[in-house]
Amino acid sequence: MASKLSVMSTQPQPDTATEFETVIGLEVHCQLRTQSKMFCRCPADYAAAEPNTYVCPLCLGMPGTLPVINKTAVEWTIRTALALNMTIPELSKFDRKNYPYPDLMKGYQISQYDMPLSEGGWMDVETEALGKRRIGITRVHLEEDTARLLHRENEAGERFSLVDVNRSGVPLMEIVSEPDMRSADEARTYLVQLRQILRYLGVSTADMEKGSFRCDANISLRPLGSSEYGAKVEIKNMNSFRGVHGALEYEVKRQAEVLGAGGVIEQETRGWDEDREITLSQRSKEEAHDYRYFPEPDLPPLAITRDEVESIRSELPELPDERRARFQSDYDLGDFETNLLTEEPGRADYFDEAVAALQDTINAREAANWITGDLFAQINKDRSHPDLEEQPIRPAHIAELVGLIVGGDISRSQAKSVFETMYETGDAPAKIVAAKGLTQISGADALAPIINQVIADNASAVEDYQSGKAAALKYLVGQVMRHSRGQANPQQASELLVAALSD
């Protein structure tokens, strides 16, 4: 009988880097954020609804009901496929996937099998260990989500399950990769990039913790240099990127230990135990024939014209890679600022609005620094306004603040104070500057009286500077700032002091 290990042995383990190659493929299920469900008119946004209230005879699998295809869901699936460099066949169809399970109201799921909406795409993924590699994407197809099982236990310790049908029939897009990933790090990076693309496309919230972005992983090991695949293990119950990474790392070690001891890996489905950080055997792995697929008799095939595909392609937004490239080429941003600003589409939009309000790109980097530095730090500290859309500081405020700094109206230290008030009140920077009397004192005529007074009052520091002690200049500049109550332009003050002390 083949060896099954659920807990790691204390014996020395094989070095997977020199003995085995890891082979990983991912199946991602993503709920589409359409207004209605896949085959009926029930609302698809069920998150805040009472259990079993967003249902109809079709959701409940009642006999005699007929499904009607959600056109928007089809278009959004094609939209996603195009963003993933996929081919869109001219003909597609839906199929019945048959399996008995309590969350499947009809006893079958309407899905796609041999004629999906797209096939043959790719996405480039880069990790520190493996560099940039191209991950193939087998298909992106469309199906309906199942109901939701809620597992409970009563006071007597008896366990039971409840069924909430609200989720049944929500449009579900499945994205299946090729077995091209070679490490847990690469798989996590693929998932992060995929979620980012989905959010940029606007087709899904892609929130893993809330179940709108779910992942199953297929993993096997094979001797290094071999072209034959090993026995495939499917891992389920991973609810975060950290969980996916941890499950894959554990499974690599588990399989290497079994193979290293001369055992055989069983083709099976295993579940990730988050608390114990191990995978546990659940059941033998199904094959396609186990589901007895056959064409859905109640739905017609989908004929997709080239004009329809090109129309959808023309409406694709600027995707993350394109936006990163533009930010770096047009605004001279570094990798750190660029990655922070493009992590979410809302962040990138916010920055673009700020640059547009500047009316030039010369000071775009200054705006980026205020957003990625002070604004993001305030959001992380406060948490009362976690979304940029809810921020009291708007992109136009950032642009106005940068303009005041660059124009010499306020110093950077004053700008910090203005920023804090902006966050508290939502007022525009110019209004705050006027109300607080923070207009910066600049120009020789305005600064000369203050500088002359500082020189007269600080003979010792003047003597130190003139004898070669450069640090004395900083002290004198500080005195100018004190006398001006922080309103003097520090750079001009320094220059005028040097000129005065050199006469």
Buried (B, 14 or more C-beta within 10 A) or exposed (E): EEEBBEEEEEEEBBEBEEBBBBBBBBBBBBBBBBEBBBBBEBBBBBEEBEBBEBBBEBBBBEEEBEBEBBEBBBBBBBBBBBBBBBEBBEEBBBBBBBEEEEBBBBEBBBBBBEBBBBBBBBBEBEBEEBEEBEBBBBBBBBBBBBBBEEEEEEEEEEEEEEBBBBBBBBBBBBBBBBBBBBBBBBBBBBBEBBBBBBBBBEBBBBEBEEBBBBBBBBBBBBEEEEEEEBBBBBBBBBBEBEBBBBBBBBBBBBBBBBBBEEBEBBBBBBBBBBEEEBBEBBEEBEEEEEBEBEBBEEBEEBEBEEEBBEEBEEEBEBBBBEBBEBBBEEBEBEEEBBBBBBBBBEBBBBBBBBBEBBEEEEBBBBBBBBBBEBBBEBBEEEEEBEEBEEBEBBBBBBBBBBBBBEEBBBBEEBBEBBBEBBBEEEBBBBBBBEEEEBBBBBEEEBBEEBBEEBBEEBEEBBEBBEEEEEEBBEBBBBBBBEBBEBBBBBEBBBBBBEEBBEE
